[in-house]
């Protein structure tokens, strides 16, 4: 039996916020496991920069996010600073289960209301609303779970968020980004999509040239 799809995400990502309603809709059809991870650790391990760390890409990305939100009819307001430290939100989500209610509340706080969430003090109202003891944000088990989630994502091959990982019987197939959601759904409902001969050929496509360093 194939494992349930896993959705790797970090609250720092506005694209994760935009995909979350689609993930919740998918949860109405089947089990999907939301997995909070630390994007910064993934980027460090992969030797990558985030979109917000490249000045010209940062401005484009923010504009693209706003455009996607308007197209989807989703309220979106950027928090006071970005990138920001997402650890308090990730730990709060883990301390809550992570529950759908908590993920909803945190995404709404950061990306719909545009509020700061980069410190334990900043998320105190969320802790109160969710009935989570703020002390749990510093609990060793919560910290360990976040680290283990991130390590599991890296083992699966995750290189960014949001990523929906689908077990098609041949291993995890990764679908990165809000704009890949339709592709992921088609592959989830018909694994044959990924077994197309040309798609299989791409897995062993030779590298023609590689940059030094």
C-alpha positions in Angstrom: 0.0 0.0 0.0 1.4 3.4 -1.0 2.1 5.9 1.8 -0.1 8.9 2.1 1.1 12.0 0.3 3.2 14.4 2.4 3.1 18.1 2.1 6.4 19.8 3.1 6.0 23.5 3.9 7.4 26.4 5.8 5.3 29.4 6.9 8.0 31.7 5.4 6.7 30.8 1.9 3.8 32.8 0.5 3.5 30.1 -2.2 2.8 27.6 0.6 0.1 29.9 1.9 -1.5 29.9 -1.6 -1.3 26.2 -1.9 -2.7 25.4 1.5 -6.4 25.7 0.5 -5.8 23.3 -2.3 -4.1 20.9 0.1 -7.1 21.1 2.4 -9.4 20.3 -0.5 -7.3 17.3 -1.3 -7.6 16.2 2.4 -11.3 16.0 1.8 -10.6 13.2 -0.6 -7.7 11.3 1.0 -5.2 11.4 3.8 -2.4 14.0 3.3 0.2 14.6 6.0 1.3 18.2 6.5 5.0 18.3 7.4 6.5 21.6 8.7 10.1 22.0 7.8 12.8 24.7 8.0 13.4 25.9 4.5 16.7 27.6 5.4 18.2 24.3 6.4 17.1 22.8 3.1 18.6 25.7 1.1 21.9 25.5 3.1 22.2 21.7 2.5 21.5 22.0 -1.2 23.8 25.0 -1.6 21.0 27.2 -2.9 19.7 30.7 -2.3 16.1 31.5 -1.6 14.2 33.8 -4.1 14.2 36.6 -1.6 18.0 36.5 -1.3 18.5 37.6 -4.9 17.5 41.3 -5.2 15.9 41.3 -8.6 14.3 37.9 -8.1 12.9 39.0 -4.8 10.9 41.8 -6.3 9.7 39.7 -9.1 8.7 36.9 -6.7 6.7 39.2 -4.5 4.9 40.6 -7.4 4.2 37.2 -8.8 2.8 36.1 -5.4 0.4 39.0 -5.3 -0.7 38.3 -8.8 -1.4 34.6 -8.0 -3.3 35.6 -4.9 -5.5 38.0 -6.9 -6.1 35.4 -9.6 -7.2 33.0 -7.0 -9.3 35.5 -5.1 -7.1 35.0 -1.9 -6.4 37.8 0.5 -2.7 38.3 0.8 -0.8 41.0 2.7 3.0 40.6 3.3 4.2 40.6 6.9 6.3 43.6 8.1 9.6 42.0 7.0 10.5 39.1 4.7 12.4 36.8 4.9 11.7 36.5 8.6 12.6 33.9 11.3 9.9 31.2 10.9 11.0 29.0 13.8 8.2 30.2 16.3 5.5 29.5 13.7 6.9 26.1 12.8 7.3 25.1 16.4 3.8 26.3 17.2 2.4 24.1 14.4 4.3 21.1 15.7 3.2 21.7 19.2 -0.4 21.7 18.0 -0.2 18.4 16.2 0.2 19.9 13.6 -3.6 20.5 13.3 -5.4 21.9 10.4 -6.8 24.6 12.7 -3.3 25.7 13.7 -2.0 25.7 10.2 -5.0 27.8 9.1 -4.5 30.2 12.0 -0.8 30.7 11.4 -1.1 31.2 7.7 -3.9 33.7 8.3 -1.9 35.6 10.9 1.2 35.9 8.7 -0.1 36.1 5.1 -3.7 37.3 5.3 -3.3 39.8 8.2 0.3 40.6 7.5 1.4 40.3 11.1 4.9 39.7 12.5 5.5 36.1 13.6 9.3 36.1 14.0 9.6 35.7 17.8 7.9 33.8 20.6 6.4 37.1 21.8 4.9 37.8 18.3 3.0 34.5 18.3 1.7 34.7 21.8 -1.8 35.7 20.6 -1.8 32.6 18.3 -0.7 30.4 21.2 -3.6 31.7 23.3 -6.1 31.3 20.4 -4.9 27.7 19.8 -4.7 26.8 23.5 -1.0 26.0 23.2 1.3 26.7 26.2 4.0 29.1 24.8 6.6 27.2 26.8 6.1 24.3 24.3 7.8 26.4 21.6 11.1 25.8 23.3 10.4 22.2 24.3 13.2 19.8 23.2 10.7 17.3 21.7 9.2 20.1 19.5 12.7 21.2 18.4 13.7 17.6 17.6 10.6 17.0 15.6 11.2 20.0 13.4 14.8 18.9 12.8 13.7 15.3 12.1 11.0 16.6 9.7 13.6 18.6 7.8 16.0 15.7 7.7 13.2 13.5 6.3 12.4 16.1 3.6 16.1 16.2 2.6 16.2 12.4 2.4 13.2 12.5 0.2 15.0 14.9 -2.2 13.1 18.0 -1.3 14.8 21.2 -2.5 12.2 23.9 -1.8 8.7 24.6 -0.4 5.9 23.9 -0.8 6.5 20.4 -2.0 3.9 17.6 -2.3 5.5 14.2 -2.2 3.5 11.4 -3.7 4.4 7.7 -3.4 3.4 6.2 -6.7 4.7 2.7 -5.8 8.1 3.4 -7.3 9.2 5.9 -4.7 8.5 9.5 -3.8 7.6 11.8 -6.7 8.1 15.4 -5.8 5.9 18.3 -7.0 7.4 21.7 -6.0 5.4 24.9 -5.9 1.8 26.1 -5.8 1.8 26.3 -9.6 2.6 22.6 -9.9 -0.5 21.6 -8.0 -2.5 20.6 -11.1 0.4 18.4 -12.3 0.6 16.7 -8.8 -3.2 16.0 -8.8 -3.0 14.4 -12.2 -0.1 12.2 -11.2 -1.8 11.3 -7.9 -5.0 10.2 -9.8 -3.1 8.6 -12.7 0.5 7.4 -11.9 0.8 6.5 -15.6 1.4 10.2 -16.3 4.9 9.9 -14.8 5.6 6.6 -16.7 5.4 8.2 -20.1 8.5 7.1 -22.0 9.7 10.7 -22.5 9.3 11.5 -18.8 11.2 8.4 -17.9 14.0 9.3 -20.3 14.4 12.7 -18.5 15.6 10.9 -15.4 18.8 9.8 -17.2 19.3 12.8 -19.5 23.0 13.5 -19.7 24.4 16.8 -18.4 26.1 18.6 -21.3 28.0 21.2 -19.3 28.4 22.1 -15.6 29.5 25.4 -14.1 32.6 25.3 -12.1 32.4 26.0 -8.3 
